[in-house]
Amino acid sequence: MPADYFKAYGKEIDLNRTPSPEPNEMVEPNPPATLHTPQRLIKVPNSKKKKKKLQGPRTEVGKQAIAIARASGHEIGSQEYEQIYKHHYYKIRKSLGSKIYDPKKGDPETQLKAFKEKMVEKSRTYRKRIYERKEAGQMTEADIRYFEKSREGGLKRYWRNPELSREKANERHRKAYRNDPQNARDKAAKRRKISKPKDSPAQSQPTSPSA
């Protein structure tokens, strides 16, 4: 083939050239580096865990509130439906008062008494720990605030009705004396010792009889 053939098209090819090397195989680029996530932070769905089924109300109050919410015409489970249900549920509970109780646990009076005893025991344990820290000299900032609030509240109650406050204090002392006489005596002596002012050196010296 004449060399002028390629020149006619504006191209010139060297027929004596060596063949070009084979192109290298395409190498896939490395994926972008990602942060390593610890195994404990990876949430694995638990297929064994069963979803809780929505249980209907166990009390008549819940049934009445559901009836009112359904009568409103809103879709069950919507935000408006839940608002209407909760509003009427607590409204009916408040109107019935102590008549609301769990039949499995007993009558409302027994439940109320047990609840009060539980709260009293919890408060007693809390105050006991505070006084233990006070005697050990390990009071925290919360303990200091507790004593400050107690003192302020005691003064307010006293000035509101001093006679009633003194009567309640005497009743507490009598009750403590009946429970533990020796401990009550020790506390009373300690209070008297703190409240009694110290004698000045001039007053403590005996006066000599006049000549």
Rosetta blueprint (number, residue, H / E / L):
1 M L
2 P L
3 A L
4 D H
5 Y H
6 F H
7 K H
8 A L
9 Y L
10 G L
11 K L
12 E L
13 I L
14 D L
15 L L
16 N L
17 R L
18 T L
19 P L
20 S L
21 P L
22 E L
23 P L
24 N L
25 E L
26 M L
27 V L
28 E L
29 P L
30 N L
31 P L
32 P L
33 A L
34 T L
35 L L
36 H L
37 T L
38 P L
39 Q H
40 R H
41 L H
42 I L
43 K L
44 V L
45 P L
46 N L
47 S L
48 K L
49 K L
50 K L
51 K L
52 K L
53 K L
54 L L
55 Q L
56 G L
57 P L
58 R L
59 T L
60 E H
61 V H
62 G H
63 K H
64 Q H
65 A H
66 I H
67 A H
68 I H
69 A H
70 R H
71 A H
72 S L
73 G L
74 H L
75 E L
76 I L
77 G L
78 S L
79 Q H
80 E H
81 Y H
82 E H
83 Q H
84 I H
85 Y H
86 K H
87 H H
88 H H
89 Y H
90 Y H
91 K H
92 I H
93 R H
94 K H
95 S H
96 L H
97 G H
98 S H
99 K H
100 I L
101 Y L
102 D L
103 P L
104 K L
105 K L
106 G L
107 D L
108 P H
109 E H
110 T H
111 Q H
112 L H
113 K H
114 A H
115 F H
116 K H
117 E H
118 K H
119 M H
120 V H
121 E H
122 K H
123 S H
124 R H
125 T H
126 Y H
127 R H
128 K H
129 R H
130 I H
131 Y H
132 E H
133 R H
134 K H
135 E H
136 A H
137 G L
138 Q L
139 M L
140 T L
141 E H
142 A H
143 D H
144 I H
145 R H
146 Y H
147 F H
148 E H
149 K H
150 S H
151 R H
152 E H
153 G H
154 G H
155 L H
156 K H
157 R H
158 Y H
159 W H
160 R H
161 N L
162 P H
163 E H
164 L H
165 S H
166 R H
167 E H
168 K H
169 A H
170 N H
171 E H
172 R H
173 H H
174 R H
175 K H
176 A H
177 Y H
178 R H
179 N H
180 D L
181 P H
182 Q H
183 N H
184 A H
185 R H
186 D H
187 K H
188 A H
189 A H
190 K H
191 R H
192 R H
193 K H
194 I H
195 S H
196 K L
197 P L
198 K L
199 D L
200 S L
201 P H
202 A H
203 Q H
204 S H
205 Q L
206 P L
207 T L
208 S L
209 P L
210 S L
211 A L
